[in-house]
């Protein structure tokens, strides 16, 4: 299996960077799903150190809290013991 990389722009500090978007590498990472089925991954910007959500259909990645459509996005479920 090959690798898949994505270039995105941090919506917080406008830094352009590349991250590993290989599907198997998503295990253990926070993943999000839009209503249209597009998957997103939470990644950390290497410049400002903010967590941002990168969706496959977007170039600019925003922190989840700043998204206008955050109420329509399926978020990860965490279980506590």
C-alpha positions in Angstrom: 0.0 0.0 0.0 1.3 3.5 -0.8 1.3 6.6 1.1 -1.1 9.5 0.6 -0.2 13.0 1.6 -2.3 16.2 1.7 -1.2 19.8 1.6 -3.4 22.1 3.6 -3.4 25.6 5.0 -3.9 26.2 8.7 -7.0 28.4 9.2 -5.5 29.7 12.4 -2.1 31.0 11.3 -2.2 30.4 7.5 0.8 28.1 7.5 0.9 25.7 4.5 2.1 22.2 5.3 1.8 18.6 4.3 0.6 15.7 6.5 0.3 11.9 6.1 -3.3 11.2 5.1 -2.9 7.5 4.5 -6.2 5.9 5.6 -4.5 3.2 7.8 -2.6 6.0 9.6 -5.9 7.4 10.9 -6.3 4.8 13.5 -6.0 6.4 16.9 -6.5 9.8 15.5 -9.7 11.9 15.9 -11.8 11.5 12.8 -14.9 13.5 11.8 -17.6 12.9 9.2 -19.6 15.6 7.4 -23.3 15.0 6.5 -22.2 14.3 2.9 -19.9 11.5 4.1 -16.6 13.3 3.6 -14.1 12.3 6.3 -11.9 14.7 8.2 -8.9 14.2 10.4 -7.6 16.3 13.3 -4.0 17.3 12.8 -1.7 19.7 14.6 -0.2 22.6 12.8 3.6 22.5 13.0 3.9 26.3 13.2 1.2 27.4 15.7 0.7 24.0 17.4 -3.1 24.4 17.2 -5.3 21.3 16.5 -7.2 21.8 13.2 -9.6 19.5 11.3 -8.7 18.7 7.7 -11.5 17.4 5.4 -10.7 15.8 2.1 -12.9 18.4 0.2 -11.3 21.5 1.8 -7.9 23.2 1.5 -8.1 25.4 4.6 -8.3 23.5 7.9 -9.9 25.2 10.8 -10.1 24.4 14.5 -13.3 22.4 15.1 -14.6 25.1 17.5 -14.4 27.8 14.8 -16.3 25.9 12.1 -19.7 27.3 11.1 -21.0 23.8 10.3 -19.7 22.1 13.5 -23.3 21.2 14.6 -23.7 19.2 11.4 -20.5 17.1 11.8 -20.4 13.7 13.4 -17.7 13.8 16.0 -15.8 11.0 17.7 -17.4 9.3 20.7 -15.3 8.8 23.7 -16.1 6.2 26.4 -15.0 6.6 30.0 -14.6 3.7 32.4 
